[in-house]
Amino acid sequence: MEQAQKRGLARLMLRWPERRAELRQRFAQDPRLPELCEAYEAACEAAAYWTKSSAAVGAERAEEYRALMTATEQDILHRIS
């Protein structure tokens, strides 16, 4: 299991503590879920980077990555429901 996938899964388990067992189980069974966890981790990291950036486009980029985080969360919820 890749580190980014693990970190993404950990973030999701912190976000949705009531779904931890379900997330762990589906992560082990659904080959697509680790990929989504990795994408979620990447979006979280990018949002954090751009939030701290002093670049003129920083706020806009941060918002784009937050929207991607939300969309990825929705994909994950559909897969585990």
mmCIF file as gemmi writes it, N, C-alpha and C atoms, coordinates in Angstrom:
data_model
loop_
_atom_site.group_PDB
_atom_site.id
_atom_site.type_symbol
_atom_site.label_atom_id
_atom_site.label_alt_id
_atom_site.label_comp_id
_atom_site.label_asym_id
_atom_site.label_entity_id
_atom_site.label_seq_id
_atom_site.pdbx_PDB_ins_code
_atom_site.Cartn_x
_atom_site.Cartn_y
_atom_site.Cartn_z
_atom_site.occupancy
_atom_site.B_iso_or_equiv
_atom_site.pdbx_formal_charge
_atom_site.auth_seq_id
_atom_site.auth_asym_id
_atom_site.pdbx_PDB_model_num
ATOM 1 N N . MET Axp A 1 ? 0.847 -1.179 0 1 0 ? 1 A 1
ATOM 2 C CA . MET Axp A 1 ? 0 0 0 1 0 ? 1 A 1
ATOM 3 C C . MET Axp A 1 ? 0.892 1.241 0 1 0 ? 1 A 1
ATOM 4 N N . GLU Axp A 2 ? 0.591 2.169 -0.859 1 0 ? 2 A 1
ATOM 5 C CA . GLU Axp A 2 ? 1.405 3.367 -0.96 1 0 ? 2 A 1
ATOM 6 C C . GLU Axp A 2 ? 1.12 4.316 0.195 1 0 ? 2 A 1
ATOM 7 N N . GLN Axp A 3 ? 2.116 5.12 0.517 1 0 ? 3 A 1
ATOM 8 C CA . GLN Axp A 3 ? 1.986 6.057 1.634 1 0 ? 3 A 1
ATOM 9 C C . GLN Axp A 3 ? 0.874 7.079 1.409 1 0 ? 3 A 1
ATOM 10 N N . ALA Axp A 4 ? 0.761 7.608 0.203 1 0 ? 4 A 1
ATOM 11 C CA . ALA Axp A 4 ? -0.291 8.602 -0.074 1 0 ? 4 A 1
ATOM 12 C C . ALA Axp A 4 ? -1.672 7.983 0.087 1 0 ? 4 A 1
ATOM 13 N N . GLN Axp A 5 ? -1.821 6.731 -0.275 1 0 ? 5 A 1
ATOM 14 C CA . GLN Axp A 5 ? -3.103 6.046 -0.101 1 0 ? 5 A 1
ATOM 15 C C . GLN Axp A 5 ? -3.429 5.911 1.385 1 0 ? 5 A 1
ATOM 16 N N . LYS Axp A 6 ? -2.43 5.54 2.183 1 0 ? 6 A 1
ATOM 17 C CA . LYS Axp A 6 ? -2.612 5.4 3.63 1 0 ? 6 A 1
ATOM 18 C C . LYS Axp A 6 ? -2.971 6.739 4.265 1 0 ? 6 A 1
ATOM 19 N N . ARG Axp A 7 ? -2.264 7.8 3.854 1 0 ? 7 A 1
ATOM 20 C CA . ARG Axp A 7 ? -2.548 9.113 4.416 1 0 ? 7 A 1
ATOM 21 C C . ARG Axp A 7 ? -3.951 9.582 4.039 1 0 ? 7 A 1
ATOM 22 N N . GLY Axp A 8 ? -4.351 9.325 2.808 1 0 ? 8 A 1
ATOM 23 C CA . GLY Axp A 8 ? -5.7 9.693 2.381 1 0 ? 8 A 1
ATOM 24 C C . GLY Axp A 8 ? -6.752 8.938 3.177 1 0 ? 8 A 1
ATOM 25 N N . LEU Axp A 9 ? -6.528 7.651 3.377 1 0 ? 9 A 1
ATOM 26 C CA . LEU Axp A 9 ? -7.453 6.848 4.174 1 0 ? 9 A 1
ATOM 27 C C . LEU Axp A 9 ? -7.516 7.378 5.606 1 0 ? 9 A 1
ATOM 28 N N . ALA Axp A 10 ? -6.366 7.704 6.168 1 0 ? 10 A 1
ATOM 29 C CA . ALA Axp A 10 ? -6.325 8.232 7.533 1 0 ? 10 A 1
ATOM 30 C C . ALA Axp A 10 ? -7.095 9.552 7.638 1 0 ? 10 A 1
ATOM 31 N N . ARG Axp A 11 ? -6.936 10.426 6.663 1 0 ? 11 A 1
ATOM 32 C CA . ARG Axp A 11 ? -7.677 11.693 6.658 1 0 ? 11 A 1
ATOM 33 C C . ARG Axp A 11 ? -9.183 11.445 6.631 1 0 ? 11 A 1
ATOM 34 N N . LEU Axp A 12 ? -9.586 10.498 5.805 1 0 ? 12 A 1
ATOM 35 C CA . LEU Axp A 12 ? -11.008 10.196 5.698 1 0 ? 12 A 1
ATOM 36 C C . LEU Axp A 12 ? -11.546 9.585 6.984 1 0 ? 12 A 1
ATOM 37 N N . MET Axp A 13 ? -10.757 8.753 7.626 1 0 ? 13 A 1
ATOM 38 C CA . MET Axp A 13 ? -11.199 8.152 8.891 1 0 ? 13 A 1
ATOM 39 C C . MET Axp A 13 ? -11.303 9.215 9.992 1 0 ? 13 A 1
ATOM 40 N N . LEU Axp A 14 ? -10.458 10.238 9.945 1 0 ? 14 A 1
ATOM 41 C CA . LEU Axp A 14 ? -10.578 11.348 10.886 1 0 ? 14 A 1
ATOM 42 C C . LEU Axp A 14 ? -11.793 12.21 10.54 1 0 ? 14 A 1
ATOM 43 N N . ARG Axp A 15 ? -12.048 12.364 9.272 1 0 ? 15 A 1
ATOM 44 C CA . ARG Axp A 15 ? -13.192 13.168 8.824 1 0 ? 15 A 1
ATOM 45 C C . ARG Axp A 15 ? -14.511 12.491 9.17 1 0 ? 15 A 1
ATOM 46 N N . TRP Axp A 16 ? -14.567 11.189 8.994 1 0 ? 16 A 1
ATOM 47 C CA . TRP Axp A 16 ? -15.792 10.418 9.235 1 0 ? 16 A 1
ATOM 48 C C . TRP Axp A 16 ? -15.509 9.287 10.228 1 0 ? 16 A 1
ATOM 49 N N . PRO Axp A 17 ? -15.314 9.588 11.5 1 0 ? 17 A 1
ATOM 50 C CA . PRO Axp A 17 ? -14.975 8.532 12.464 1 0 ? 17 A 1
ATOM 51 C C . PRO Axp A 17 ? -16.029 7.438 12.555 1 0 ? 17 A 1
ATOM 52 N N . GLU Axp A 18 ? -17.272 7.771 12.301 1 0 ? 18 A 1
ATOM 53 C CA . GLU Axp A 18 ? -18.35 6.775 12.366 1 0 ? 18 A 1
ATOM 54 C C . GLU Axp A 18 ? -18.284 5.777 11.209 1 0 ? 18 A 1
ATOM 55 N N . ARG Axp A 19 ? -17.47 6.048 10.218 1 0 ? 19 A 1
ATOM 56 C CA . ARG Axp A 19 ? -17.35 5.163 9.052 1 0 ? 19 A 1
ATOM 57 C C . ARG Axp A 19 ? -15.995 4.466 8.974 1 0 ? 19 A 1
ATOM 58 N N . ARG Axp A 20 ? -15.221 4.508 10.037 1 0 ? 20 A 1
ATOM 59 C CA . ARG Axp A 20 ? -13.866 3.945 10.008 1 0 ? 20 A 1
ATOM 60 C C . ARG Axp A 20 ? -13.844 2.474 9.608 1 0 ? 20 A 1
ATOM 61 N N . ALA Axp A 21 ? -14.654 1.673 10.255 1 0 ? 21 A 1
ATOM 62 C CA . ALA Axp A 21 ? -14.65 0.237 9.957 1 0 ? 21 A 1
ATOM 63 C C . ALA Axp A 21 ? -15.041 -0.008 8.5 1 0 ? 21 A 1
ATOM 64 N N . GLU Axp A 22 ? -16.046 0.703 8.047 1 0 ? 22 A 1
ATOM 65 C CA . GLU Axp A 22 ? -16.506 0.549 6.664 1 0 ? 22 A 1
ATOM 66 C C . GLU Axp A 22 ? -15.419 0.983 5.675 1 0 ? 22 A 1
ATOM 67 N N . LEU Axp A 23 ? -14.748 2.086 5.975 1 0 ? 23 A 1
ATOM 68 C CA . LEU Axp A 23 ? -13.665 2.554 5.109 1 0 ? 23 A 1
ATOM 69 C C . LEU Axp A 23 ? -12.535 1.538 5.041 1 0 ? 23 A 1
ATOM 70 N N . ARG Axp A 24 ? -12.116 0.997 6.189 1 0 ? 24 A 1
ATOM 71 C CA . ARG Axp A 24 ? -11.034 -0.003 6.208 1 0 ? 24 A 1
ATOM 72 C C . ARG Axp A 24 ? -11.411 -1.236 5.385 1 0 ? 24 A 1
ATOM 73 N N . GLN Axp A 25 ? -12.634 -1.708 5.603 1 0 ? 25 A 1
ATOM 74 C CA . GLN Axp A 25 ? -13.084 -2.919 4.897 1 0 ? 25 A 1
ATOM 75 C C . GLN Axp A 25 ? -13.127 -2.69 3.387 1 0 ? 25 A 1
ATOM 76 N N . ARG Axp A 26 ? -13.736 -1.597 2.971 1 0 ? 26 A 1
ATOM 77 C CA . ARG Axp A 26 ? -13.848 -1.326 1.534 1 0 ? 26 A 1
ATOM 78 C C . ARG Axp A 26 ? -12.482 -1.018 0.912 1 0 ? 26 A 1
ATOM 79 N N . PHE Axp A 27 ? -11.6 -0.394 1.677 1 0 ? 27 A 1
ATOM 80 C CA . PHE Axp A 27 ? -10.259 -0.101 1.191 1 0 ? 27 A 1
ATOM 81 C C . PHE Axp A 27 ? -9.543 -1.394 0.817 1 0 ? 27 A 1
ATOM 82 N N . ALA Axp A 28 ? -9.747 -2.428 1.628 1 0 ? 28 A 1
ATOM 83 C CA . ALA Axp A 28 ? -9.104 -3.724 1.38 1 0 ? 28 A 1
ATOM 84 C C . ALA Axp A 28 ? -9.767 -4.485 0.243 1 0 ? 28 A 1
ATOM 85 N N . GLN Axp A 29 ? -11.044 -4.248 -0.002 1 0 ? 29 A 1
ATOM 86 C CA . GLN Axp A 29 ? -11.793 -5.034 -0.989 1 0 ? 29 A 1
ATOM 87 C C . GLN Axp A 29 ? -11.941 -4.363 -2.349 1 0 ? 29 A 1
ATOM 88 N N . ASP Axp A 30 ? -12.058 -3.06 -2.373 1 0 ? 30 A 1
ATOM 89 C CA . ASP Axp A 30 ? -12.352 -2.318 -3.604 1 0 ? 30 A 1
ATOM 90 C C . ASP Axp A 30 ? -11.061 -1.744 -4.178 1 0 ? 30 A 1
ATOM 91 N N . PRO Axp A 31 ? -10.594 -2.237 -5.31 1 0 ? 31 A 1
ATOM 92 C CA . PRO Axp A 31 ? -9.315 -1.757 -5.846 1 0 ? 31 A 1
ATOM 93 C C . PRO Axp A 31 ? -9.335 -0.281 -6.242 1 0 ? 31 A 1
ATOM 94 N N . ARG Axp A 32 ? -10.492 0.289 -6.451 1 0 ? 32 A 1
ATOM 95 C CA . ARG Axp A 32 ? -10.6 1.706 -6.836 1 0 ? 32 A 1
ATOM 96 C C . ARG Axp A 32 ? -10.492 2.634 -5.626 1 0 ? 32 A 1
ATOM 97 N N . LEU Axp A 33 ? -10.888 2.17 -4.463 1 0 ? 33 A 1
ATOM 98 C CA . LEU Axp A 33 ? -10.889 3.038 -3.285 1 0 ? 33 A 1
ATOM 99 C C . LEU Axp A 33 ? -9.492 3.531 -2.897 1 0 ? 33 A 1
ATOM 100 N N . PRO Axp A 34 ? -8.46 2.703 -2.91 1 0 ? 34 A 1
ATOM 101 C CA . PRO Axp A 34 ? -7.119 3.237 -2.614 1 0 ? 34 A 1
ATOM 102 C C . PRO Axp A 34 ? -6.7 4.359 -3.58 1 0 ? 34 A 1
ATOM 103 N N . GLU Axp A 35 ? -7.084 4.231 -4.838 1 0 ? 35 A 1
ATOM 104 C CA . GLU Axp A 35 ? -6.771 5.286 -5.807 1 0 ? 35 A 1
ATOM 105 C C . GLU Axp A 35 ? -7.49 6.583 -5.447 1 0 ? 35 A 1
ATOM 106 N N . LEU Axp A 36 ? -8.739 6.47 -5.021 1 0 ? 36 A 1
ATOM 107 C CA . LEU Axp A 36 ? -9.492 7.654 -4.618 1 0 ? 36 A 1
ATOM 108 C C . LEU Axp A 36 ? -8.912 8.268 -3.349 1 0 ? 36 A 1
ATOM 109 N N . CYS Axp A 37 ? -8.451 7.422 -2.435 1 0 ? 37 A 1
ATOM 110 C CA . CYS Axp A 37 ? -7.804 7.927 -1.22 1 0 ? 37 A 1
ATOM 111 C C . CYS Axp A 37 ? -6.526 8.684 -1.569 1 0 ? 37 A 1
ATOM 112 N N . GLU Axp A 38 ? -5.788 8.181 -2.514 1 0 ? 38 A 1
ATOM 113 C CA . GLU Axp A 38 ? -4.569 8.858 -2.957 1 0 ? 38 A 1
ATOM 114 C C . GLU Axp A 38 ? -4.9 10.199 -3.606 1 0 ? 38 A 1
ATOM 115 N N . ALA Axp A 39 ? -5.931 10.231 -4.429 1 0 ? 39 A 1
ATOM 116 C CA . ALA Axp A 39 ? -6.36 11.48 -5.065 1 0 ? 39 A 1
ATOM 117 C C . ALA Axp A 39 ? -6.826 12.482 -4.008 1 0 ? 39 A 1
ATOM 118 N N . TYR Axp A 40 ? -7.529 11.988 -2.996 1 0 ? 40 A 1
ATOM 119 C CA . TYR Axp A 40 ? -7.995 12.847 -1.918 1 0 ? 40 A 1
ATOM 120 C C . TYR Axp A 40 ? -6.806 13.456 -1.172 1 0 ? 40 A 1
ATOM 121 N N . GLU Axp A 41 ? -5.823 12.643 -0.884 1 0 ? 41 A 1
ATOM 122 C CA . GLU Axp A 41 ? -4.62 13.12 -0.2 1 0 ? 41 A 1
ATOM 123 C C . GLU Axp A 41 ? -3.922 14.2 -1.025 1 0 ? 41 A 1
ATOM 124 N N . ALA Axp A 42 ? -3.793 13.967 -2.32 1 0 ? 42 A 1
ATOM 125 C CA . ALA Axp A 42 ? -3.137 14.94 -3.194 1 0 ? 42 A 1
ATOM 126 C C . ALA Axp A 42 ? -3.905 16.264 -3.202 1 0 ? 42 A 1
ATOM 127 N N . ALA Axp A 43 ? -5.227 16.196 -3.266 1 0 ? 43 A 1
ATOM 128 C CA . ALA Axp A 43 ? -6.041 17.411 -3.266 1 0 ? 43 A 1
ATOM 129 C C . ALA Axp A 43 ? -5.913 18.148 -1.935 1 0 ? 43 A 1
ATOM 130 N N . CYS Axp A 44 ? -5.883 17.418 -0.828 1 0 ? 44 A 1
ATOM 131 C CA . CYS Axp A 44 ? -5.719 18.038 0.49 1 0 ? 44 A 1
ATOM 132 C C . CYS Axp A 44 ? -4.373 18.747 0.598 1 0 ? 44 A 1
ATOM 133 N N . GLU Axp A 45 ? -3.331 18.085 0.147 1 0 ? 45 A 1
ATOM 134 C CA . GLU Axp A 45 ? -1.993 18.671 0.196 1 0 ? 45 A 1
ATOM 135 C C . GLU Axp A 45 ? -1.91 19.924 -0.685 1 0 ? 45 A 1
ATOM 136 N N . ALA Axp A 46 ? -2.483 19.847 -1.868 1 0 ? 46 A 1
ATOM 137 C CA . ALA Axp A 46 ? -2.456 20.992 -2.778 1 0 ? 46 A 1
ATOM 138 C C . ALA Axp A 46 ? -3.259 22.162 -2.207 1 0 ? 46 A 1
ATOM 139 N N . ALA Axp A 47 ? -4.411 21.88 -1.626 1 0 ? 47 A 1
ATOM 140 C CA . ALA Axp A 47 ? -5.223 22.944 -1.019 1 0 ? 47 A 1
ATOM 141 C C . ALA Axp A 47 ? -4.447 23.62 0.11 1 0 ? 47 A 1
ATOM 142 N N . ALA Axp A 48 ? -3.773 22.828 0.921 1 0 ? 48 A 1
ATOM 143 C CA . ALA Axp A 48 ? -2.983 23.39 2.02 1 0 ? 48 A 1
ATOM 144 C C . ALA Axp A 48 ? -1.836 24.245 1.481 1 0 ? 48 A 1
ATOM 145 N N . TYR Axp A 49 ? -1.181 23.766 0.441 1 0 ? 49 A 1
ATOM 146 C CA . TYR Axp A 49 ? -0.078 24.516 -0.165 1 0 ? 49 A 1
ATOM 147 C C . TYR Axp A 49 ? -0.557 25.869 -0.678 1 0 ? 49 A 1
ATOM 148 N N . TRP Axp A 50 ? -1.63 25.85 -1.458 1 0 ? 50 A 1
ATOM 149 C CA . TRP Axp A 50 ? -2.113 27.088 -2.06 1 0 ? 50 A 1
ATOM 150 C C . TRP Axp A 50 ? -2.734 28.024 -1.032 1 0 ? 50 A 1
ATOM 151 N N . THR Axp A 51 ? -3.266 27.492 0.042 1 0 ? 51 A 1
ATOM 152 C CA . THR Axp A 51 ? -3.809 28.336 1.103 1 0 ? 51 A 1
ATOM 153 C C . THR Axp A 51 ? -2.7 29.168 1.736 1 0 ? 51 A 1
ATOM 154 N N . LYS Axp A 52 ? -1.514 28.586 1.859 1 0 ? 52 A 1
ATOM 155 C CA . LYS Axp A 52 ? -0.369 29.277 2.464 1 0 ? 52 A 1
ATOM 156 C C . LYS Axp A 52 ? 0.393 30.147 1.472 1 0 ? 52 A 1
ATOM 157 N N . SER Axp A 53 ? 0.122 29.971 0.193 1 0 ? 53 A 1
ATOM 158 C CA . SER Axp A 53 ? 0.872 30.671 -0.844 1 0 ? 53 A 1
ATOM 159 C C . SER Axp A 53 ? 0.561 32.167 -0.857 1 0 ? 53 A 1
ATOM 160 N N . SER Axp A 54 ? 1.578 32.949 -1.137 1 0 ? 54 A 1
ATOM 161 C CA . SER Axp A 54 ? 1.383 34.394 -1.285 1 0 ? 54 A 1
ATOM 162 C C . SER Axp A 54 ? 1.19 34.785 -2.75 1 0 ? 54 A 1
ATOM 163 N N . ALA Axp A 55 ? 1.142 33.787 -3.629 1 0 ? 55 A 1
ATOM 164 C CA . ALA Axp A 55 ? 0.945 34.057 -5.051 1 0 ? 55 A 1
ATOM 165 C C . ALA Axp A 55 ? -0.438 34.668 -5.295 1 0 ? 55 A 1
ATOM 166 N N . ALA Axp A 56 ? -0.538 35.462 -6.319 1 0 ? 56 A 1
ATOM 167 C CA . ALA Axp A 56 ? -1.802 36.128 -6.651 1 0 ? 56 A 1
ATOM 168 C C . ALA Axp A 56 ? -2.924 35.121 -6.907 1 0 ? 56 A 1
ATOM 169 N N . VAL Axp A 57 ? -2.584 33.966 -7.436 1 0 ? 57 A 1
ATOM 170 C CA . VAL Axp A 57 ? -3.602 32.952 -7.746 1 0 ? 57 A 1
ATOM 171 C C . VAL Axp A 57 ? -3.81 31.961 -6.601 1 0 ? 57 A 1
ATOM 172 N N . GLY Axp A 58 ? -3.148 32.189 -5.478 1 0 ? 58 A 1
ATOM 173 C CA . GLY Axp A 58 ? -3.189 31.237 -4.37 1 0 ? 58 A 1
ATOM 174 C C . GLY Axp A 58 ? -4.587 30.926 -3.875 1 0 ? 58 A 1
ATOM 175 N N . ALA Axp A 59 ? -5.373 31.945 -3.599 1 0 ? 59 A 1
ATOM 176 C CA . ALA Axp A 59 ? -6.726 31.732 -3.072 1 0 ? 59 A 1
ATOM 177 C C . ALA Axp A 59 ? -7.607 31 -4.084 1 0 ? 59 A 1
ATOM 178 N N . GLU Axp A 60 ? -7.459 31.367 -5.341 1 0 ? 60 A 1
ATOM 179 C CA . GLU Axp A 60 ? -8.25 30.708 -6.395 1 0 ? 60 A 1
ATOM 180 C C . GLU Axp A 60 ? -7.876 29.235 -6.519 1 0 ? 60 A 1
ATOM 181 N N . ARG Axp A 61 ? -6.595 28.943 -6.508 1 0 ? 61 A 1
ATOM 182 C CA . ARG Axp A 61 ? -6.148 27.552 -6.61 1 0 ? 61 A 1
ATOM 183 C C . ARG Axp A 61 ? -6.583 26.744 -5.388 1 0 ? 61 A 1
ATOM 184 N N . ALA Axp A 62 ? -6.477 27.346 -4.213 1 0 ? 62 A 1
ATOM 185 C CA . ALA Axp A 62 ? -6.894 26.656 -2.988 1 0 ? 62 A 1
ATOM 186 C C . ALA Axp A 62 ? -8.368 26.284 -3.081 1 0 ? 62 A 1
ATOM 187 N N . GLU Axp A 63 ? -9.185 27.188 -3.567 1 0 ? 63 A 1
ATOM 188 C CA . GLU Axp A 63 ? -10.616 26.909 -3.707 1 0 ? 63 A 1
ATOM 189 C C . GLU Axp A 63 ? -10.864 25.792 -4.721 1 0 ? 63 A 1
ATOM 190 N N . GLU Axp A 64 ? -10.114 25.78 -5.81 1 0 ? 64 A 1
ATOM 191 C CA . GLU Axp A 64 ? -10.241 24.713 -6.803 1 0 ? 64 A 1
ATOM 192 C C . GLU Axp A 64 ? -9.921 23.354 -6.189 1 0 ? 64 A 1
ATOM 193 N N . TYR Axp A 65 ? -8.867 23.292 -5.401 1 0 ? 65 A 1
ATOM 194 C CA . TYR Axp A 65 ? -8.497 22.017 -4.774 1 0 ? 65 A 1
ATOM 195 C C . TYR Axp A 65 ? -9.475 21.613 -3.678 1 0 ? 65 A 1
ATOM 196 N N . ARG Axp A 66 ? -10.042 22.593 -2.969 1 0 ? 66 A 1
ATOM 197 C CA . ARG Axp A 66 ? -11.082 22.253 -1.99 1 0 ? 66 A 1
ATOM 198 C C . ARG Axp A 66 ? -12.311 21.683 -2.692 1 0 ? 66 A 1
ATOM 199 N N . ALA Axp A 67 ? -12.655 22.223 -3.855 1 0 ? 67 A 1
ATOM 200 C CA . ALA Axp A 67 ? -13.776 21.68 -4.628 1 0 ? 67 A 1
ATOM 201 C C . ALA Axp A 67 ? -13.461 20.251 -5.082 1 0 ? 67 A 1
ATOM 202 N N . LEU Axp A 68 ? -12.227 20.01 -5.467 1 0 ? 68 A 1
ATOM 203 C CA . LEU Axp A 68 ? -11.814 18.659 -5.855 1 0 ? 68 A 1
ATOM 204 C C . LEU Axp A 68 ? -11.877 17.708 -4.661 1 0 ? 68 A 1
ATOM 205 N N . MET Axp A 69 ? -11.501 18.188 -3.489 1 0 ? 69 A 1
ATOM 206 C CA . MET Axp A 69 ? -11.61 17.368 -2.281 1 0 ? 69 A 1
ATOM 207 C C . MET Axp A 69 ? -13.065 16.968 -2.04 1 0 ? 69 A 1
ATOM 208 N N . THR Axp A 70 ? -13.961 17.926 -2.161 1 0 ? 70 A 1
ATOM 209 C CA . THR Axp A 70 ? -15.385 17.655 -1.944 1 0 ? 70 A 1
ATOM 210 C C . THR Axp A 70 ? -15.912 16.653 -2.966 1 0 ? 70 A 1
ATOM 211 N N . ALA Axp A 71 ? -15.539 16.822 -4.221 1 0 ? 71 A 1
ATOM 212 C CA . ALA Axp A 71 ? -15.98 15.893 -5.266 1 0 ? 71 A 1
ATOM 213 C C . ALA Axp A 71 ? -15.441 14.489 -5.008 1 0 ? 71 A 1
ATOM 214 N N . THR Axp A 72 ? -14.196 14.395 -4.57 1 0 ? 72 A 1
ATOM 215 C CA . THR Axp A 72 ? -13.599 13.092 -4.275 1 0 ? 72 A 1
ATOM 216 C C . THR Axp A 72 ? -14.279 12.454 -3.07 1 0 ? 72 A 1
ATOM 217 N N . GLU Axp A 73 ? -14.594 13.263 -2.074 1 0 ? 73 A 1
ATOM 218 C CA . GLU Axp A 73 ? -15.347 12.745 -0.925 1 0 ? 73 A 1
ATOM 219 C C . GLU Axp A 73 ? -16.673 12.147 -1.371 1 0 ? 73 A 1
ATOM 220 N N . GLN Axp A 74 ? -17.362 12.82 -2.262 1 0 ? 74 A 1
ATOM 221 C CA . GLN Axp A 74 ? -18.639 12.329 -2.747 1 0 ? 74 A 1
ATOM 222 C C . GLN Axp A 74 ? -18.463 11.007 -3.495 1 0 ? 74 A 1
ATOM 223 N N . ASP Axp A 75 ? -17.427 10.909 -4.312 1 0 ? 75 A 1
ATOM 224 C CA . ASP Axp A 75 ? -17.15 9.636 -5.013 1 0 ? 75 A 1
ATOM 225 C C . ASP Axp A 75 ? -16.896 8.518 -4.013 1 0 ? 75 A 1
ATOM 226 N N . ILE Axp A 76 ? -16.149 8.826 -2.973 1 0 ? 76 A 1
ATOM 227 C CA . ILE Axp A 76 ? -15.838 7.804 -1.962 1 0 ? 76 A 1
ATOM 228 C C . ILE Axp A 76 ? -17.096 7.39 -1.211 1 0 ? 76 A 1
ATOM 229 N N . LEU Axp A 77 ? -17.921 8.359 -0.835 1 0 ? 77 A 1
ATOM 230 C CA . LEU Axp A 77 ? -19.161 8.012 -0.149 1 0 ? 77 A 1
ATOM 231 C C . LEU Axp A 77 ? -20.05 7.121 -0.998 1 0 ? 77 A 1
ATOM 232 N N . HIS Axp A 78 ? -20.103 7.372 -2.295 1 0 ? 78 A 1
ATOM 233 C CA . HIS Axp A 78 ? -20.897 6.514 -3.181 1 0 ? 78 A 1
ATOM 234 C C . HIS Axp A 78 ? -20.333 5.106 -3.241 1 0 ? 78 A 1
ATOM 235 N N . ARG Axp A 79 ? -19.033 4.969 -3.189 1 0 ? 79 A 1
ATOM 236 C CA . ARG Axp A 79 ? -18.413 3.645 -3.27 1 0 ? 79 A 1
ATOM 237 C C . ARG Axp A 79 ? -18.613 2.841 -1.984 1 0 ? 79 A 1
ATOM 238 N N . ILE Axp A 80 ? -18.665 3.518 -0.845 1 0 ? 80 A 1
ATOM 239 C CA . ILE Axp A 80 ? -18.775 2.762 0.404 1 0 ? 80 A 1
ATOM 240 C C . ILE Axp A 80 ? -20.217 2.604 0.877 1 0 ? 80 A 1
ATOM 241 N N . SER Axp A 81 ? -21.129 3.29 0.239 1 0 ? 81 A 1
ATOM 242 C CA . SER Axp A 81 ? -22.545 3.203 0.667 1 0 ? 81 A 1
ATOM 243 C C . SER Axp A 81 ? -23.254 2.029 0.04 1 0 ? 81 A 1
